[in-house]
Amino acid sequence: MATTLPTLSRTIDNAFMTTWYEIRAEAIDNILNATVVWAALMAAGCMKTQVGSKFITRSIRYGTTDATEIARGDQLPVGENELETMAIWRWKYIASQVQRSFFDDQENNGPAKIKDLVGMKLKAARDGLEAKYETSVLGAIDTAETATRMQGLNDIIPLVGDRLTGTYGGITRPSAYSSSAAGVVATPSAGNTWWGAKYLAGTLANIEDDLIDDMKKMYNAVQYNQAAPNLILTDQTTFELYETFALDLSQIVKDSSGSQLADLGFDVLRFKGKPMVWTPNATANHLLFLNTDFIEVVYDPTIWFQMTDWKANPLETFRIAHIMCVANMISDQLRRHGRLYYA
């Protein structure tokens, strides 16, 4: 008996579902390892799970209890200071469609042709997810935190013009910085001074002479003799300048094997032993000094590259399913990061 249309549709539906879940783990690795920033975050263990809940939240400690010197006859200090607040981030949702029509099903009837159809359609969906994640990690800042796109590194360390604007994690950013002069590290000086990254302005005309000294200054400012940055991210031109003009050539160690980033084919240099990489999505003449111990990509494992059921439109010839992801990027200690920039 000839195969009926409903039977053929169900056969192809099942072929898509079966194939996707056979390759899902590999697809996740391929998508997130396709760009150097995501690969670096994965290698640093930044991927964290959270099942459900309306928000992603973290307790942010910003206060201290002052100690008081005392002598005989003095009263002991009393009083309770506010020490913590709550940062709140929204989930961000990404979907990539897998769509086919009645005509696709009819033309691809047969095991070999069904396999080709499934492979082509799923690859297109994977490519779409890869492109979206690549742009989102260094996308424009969302100062109001209401956009549908995932927050990224430019939300954690905004460009200079945005560093006093809006909120992050629902908490108002600092209202002033101490300095914007070239060669002077700028730190938050008013408002929520504990809720901002560090900045260092350089002069573009002198970048060849100043780059290494500025990198040392930025590194030490972020480290503050406590927690050092462990990933430096920049654009291709600045990456090549570092490789060319570094005065201390012993600082330039090019990873050739043994590190996850190098094994994935990315060019990796080292500064003070920490990996330095470039991406075409980075702002030109900017270097981000990141401490990945304080960066998390929080995702819901129950909706992480999961495929929905197939849906038919009664007035159309197509059927559609979606591959869904739920996640957001957060940082609960913004002072652990810095931006060195040249203008």
Secondary structure, DSSP 8 states (H G I E B T S, - for coil): ----HHHHHHHHHHHHHHHHHHHHHHHHHHHHTSSHHHHHHHHTT-EEE----SEEEEEEE----------TT----------EEEEEEE-EEEEEEEEEEHHHHHHT-SHHHHHHHHHHHHHHHHHHHHHHHHHHTT----TTS--SS---HHHHS--GGGTTSSEETTEE--SEES---BTSEE-EEESSTTS--EEEEE-GGGHHHHHHHHHHHHHHHHHTTTS---EEEE-HHHHHHHHHH-S-GGG-----SSSHHHHTT---EEETTEEEEE-TTS-TTEEEEE-GGG-EEEEEEEEEEEE---EE-TTSSEEEEEEEEEEEEE-S-GGG-EEEEE-
